[in-house]
Amino acid sequence: MVGIVNDTCLGQIFELNTYLTGEINLKNIKASEKYQQYAGRPDWNRIGKRIGDEHPNEDIGVFLCGPGAIAKELSAMCKKLNPPPGVAGNPRVSDGSSKSRKFRFYKESF
């Protein structure tokens, strides 16, 4: 994954953040200028809102290969941050003639 942020083209498309949980010895954590590292549980609504604000007219893919509990949280975040079609301030309509931000959630299971 770190290779993505090191690639000049892919690094402009993907944002990588790591969240470390559990007992952590912060002396052993190496900081990187290429991506953000956080300790503790992610606040998905805050993260989603920030990304949505940065990309107001784009589709935003949210990808997960992980536990069902996180999938439920991310799916709920996407639904919460997607205004329904036809609502004032959201020009996205069912025929796709106009576009605003839309979160799309994808879960991979192996």
C-alpha positions in Angstrom: 0.0 0.0 0.0 2.8 2.4 0.7 3.9 1.8 -2.9 0.7 3.6 -4.0 1.6 6.8 -2.3 5.1 6.6 -3.6 3.9 6.4 -7.2 3.6 9.9 -8.6 0.4 9.2 -10.5 -1.4 6.9 -8.0 -0.4 9.2 -5.1 -2.6 11.9 -6.6 -5.6 9.6 -6.7 -5.4 7.6 -3.5 -5.1 8.8 0.1 -3.5 6.5 2.6 -4.0 6.8 6.4 -3.1 4.1 8.9 -4.8 3.7 12.3 -3.0 1.8 15.0 -5.1 0.3 17.8 -4.3 -1.7 20.9 -1.2 -1.3 23.1 1.2 0.8 21.1 4.8 1.8 22.0 5.0 5.2 20.2 8.8 5.0 20.3 8.6 2.2 17.7 6.4 4.1 15.3 8.2 5.6 12.3 6.5 8.7 10.9 6.1 9.1 7.1 5.7 12.3 5.1 3.8 10.3 2.4 0.8 9.3 4.6 -0.8 10.0 7.9 -0.6 7.7 10.9 -3.1 7.9 13.8 -3.5 6.0 17.1 -7.0 5.0 18.1 -10.3 4.2 16.4 -11.1 6.2 13.2 -14.0 8.6 13.2 -15.5 7.6 9.8 -18.1 10.4 9.7 -15.4 13.1 10.2 -13.1 11.5 7.7 -15.9 11.0 5.1 -17.1 14.6 5.5 -13.6 16.0 5.0 -13.0 13.9 1.9 -16.5 14.8 0.6 -15.8 18.5 1.1 -12.5 18.2 -0.8 -14.2 16.4 -3.7 -17.7 17.9 -4.0 -18.4 16.9 -7.6 -16.7 13.5 -7.7 -17.6 9.9 -7.0 -15.6 8.7 -4.0 -14.8 5.0 -3.7 -14.6 3.5 -0.2 -12.9 0.1 -0.3 -12.7 -2.4 2.6 -11.2 -5.8 3.1 -12.0 -6.4 6.7 -14.4 -7.3 9.4 -18.2 -6.9 9.0 -18.4 -4.5 11.9 -16.3 -2.0 10.0 -18.2 -2.7 6.9 -21.5 -1.7 8.7 -19.9 1.6 9.9 -18.5 2.5 6.5 -21.7 1.6 4.7 -23.7 3.7 7.1 -21.3 6.6 6.6 -21.7 6.5 2.8 -25.5 6.5 3.1 -25.4 9.3 5.6 -23.1 11.5 3.4 -25.0 10.8 0.2 -28.1 13.1 -0.2 -31.0 11.4 -1.9 -31.5 12.1 -5.7 -33.6 15.1 -6.4 -33.1 16.8 -3.0 -32.4 20.6 -3.2 -28.6 21.2 -3.4 -28.1 17.8 -4.9 -28.3 17.9 -8.7 -27.7 14.2 -9.1 -30.9 12.8 -10.7 -31.8 9.3 -11.7 -31.0 9.7 -15.4 -27.4 10.7 -14.5 -27.7 14.0 -16.4 -26.1 16.0 -13.6 -23.5 15.0 -11.1 -22.5 15.8 -7.5 -20.5 13.9 -4.9 -21.5 10.3 -4.3 -19.8 7.8 -1.9 -19.7 4.3 -3.3 -18.9 1.5 -0.8 -17.1 -1.7 -1.9 -16.4 -4.7 0.4 -14.0 -7.4 -0.6 -14.1 -10.8 1.1 -11.5 -13.5 0.6 
